[in-house]
Structures are given as C-alpha cells and as structure tokens.
Amino acid sequence: MGRALNVVKYDAGLQKLASSFHSGNNYLDKFLKEFVSLDDGFGKTYVFLSEEEQSIIGYYNLGLGYIEQYDNSITKKIGGAIHINCFALDEHFHGLLQMYTDDGIKINLSDVLLDECLAKIEYIRKEYVGFSFVTLSSTKEGYSLYCRTGFEDLEEDMGFSAKDSDIECIPMYLPLDL
C-alpha cells in the first residue's frame, strides 16, 4: 500500500486545520474544533495529515469503556473496551480507492485509516491497558466499513454507554479474543 500514513496525536497547534475539515457529518466536523477533541478525560484524538501537513484528511478519537450484559434483572460487565468515540474522513477522500486485494475486494482510504486505528488499538492493548473489545456507534454511512472489518451489531442483551449524539447510530463491537 505504499508509505505509512502520517497519523499524529492531535494538539492545539493542529486545531487551526480543523476549520477546513468537512466529513459531511456536522457532529464529527464540530468535534475537531472544540476543546473536547483535546481533552484527555474524553479520549485521545489522532489526525491523518496530508503529506505537506497543511490539512486533515481524517481522524479518530479513542476512549475507554466496557460492555455490559443484561441477564434477567442483573447487569454485569463482561469485558473492558476501547471505544472509537469518533472516526471521520474528509469528504474529498470518501470512496477513494487505494487498491484491490487479490480476491478483488476494493480497499478505500477509509479502510486504510481504520486499519491504522486498529493497529494503534492493538499496540495500546499490548503495551498499556488490557481489554476484550473495541466498541463504536456507527452512522448509517460508516456501517459497511465497520462490517468489512469484522465489527458486529451489539447483541440485544448487551450494551455500553452512549452519548446523546449516538442516538441514531448503530452500536457495534469487535471481539478481540475470538
């Protein structure tokens, strides 16, 4: 796939680039411009910068959580999770083909960024914090991307905390030890 992506931890010095980022989702665009994108209490934001580092091509924000299972009237934690709070690609790069696999499967730039995100998650898991799942709340537009990567709809007897902005989203998870 060529050279490595230029993905760096987001900081206040890069925030000026957020004004030209447009994913097509107002919440995700606004997130980069607000303080919460830099707030360690919410998560860590990583941005995919253009080669000349003059624009943000995409980004993701990672936080921690857990999955609960509901059994009759008992709710129990079944495993820790790293939660992809936000994941977005600038609309200029939506559907941008990177390559085809030997099986003829189309790999878009969004697949490449998600693969980089999951590699960072695996690194965090091996080096810093143990957890069993990756969770996210998918928009309708992102659903096929996550399904291609192995994410599944959250089962009916399972749940995780959601934000108000997740109400119309589809809760999904990726088990890491199966």
C-alpha positions, -999 to +999 in steps of 0.1 A: +000+000+000+030+023-002+042+046+025+029+048+061+001+072+069+010+105+085-011+100+117-001+121+147-016+129+181-038+159+178-028+190+197-038+227+200-012+236+173-030+215+147-065+227+157-063+256+132-065+229+104-100+218+117-118+247+100-112+232+066-122+196+076-156+186+062-167+149+066-203+155+057-213+149+094-218+181+114-211+165+148-178+149+136-167+182+120-176+203+150-158+178+174-124+187+159-129+224+165-140+220+201-119+216+233-132+181+239-111+169+210-080+178+231-095+167+265-076+137+279-106+130+301-127+122+270-101+104+249-071+108+226-075+122+191-053+112+163-053+131+129-043+118+095-024+147+079-017+155+043+018+149+031+026+186+034+008+187+068-015+216+057-048+197+060-065+170+080-075+141+058-092+121+086-092+115+123-103+092+151-107+096+189-102+067+213-116+064+248-122+036+273-154+018+283-168-017+288-196-039+275-224-049+299-246-079+295-282-080+308-293-113+324-328-110+337-326-082+362-288-084+366-264-062+347-228-073+346-196-061+330-184-088+305-152-070+294-133-038+291-134-020+258-116+007+239-142+029+223-138+046+190-156+078+200-152+094+166-139+083+132-141+105+101-126+111+067-128+144+048-155+141+021-129+148-006-115+113+002-147+094+006-147+063-016-111+070-027-097+037-040-063+026-027-061-008-042-078-041-048-069-073-029-060-105-048-096-115-042-109-084-060-120-066-028-119-028-031-098-011-004-106+025+002-087+052+021-112+048+049-103+011+052-066+021+054-072+047+082-094+022+101-067-004+098-042+021+112-066+029+141-070-008+149-032-012+148-029+016+174-056-001+195-037-034+194-005-015+204-023+001+234-037-033+244-003-050+243+017-022+260-007-003+283-042-014+291-060-048+288-094-050+272-115-076+253-135-055+229-134-025+205-168-006+205-182+022+185-215+038+175-217+037+137-235+062+114-255+046+086-228+059+062-200+041+081-218+009+087-204-011+057-168+000+065-171-015+100-188-047+089-160-052+063-135-050+092-153-076+114-174-054+136-208-068+146-240-053+158-242-053+195-263-082+207-297-075+222-286-085+257-255-063+256-249-026+259-224+002+265-228+039+275-238+062+247-237+099+242-267+120+230-251+122+196-251+084+193-289+081+195-294+075+157-262+054+155-258+016+154-239+002+184-212-022+172-184-042+187-153-062+177-144-091+200-106-093+202-100-128+215-122-150+193 
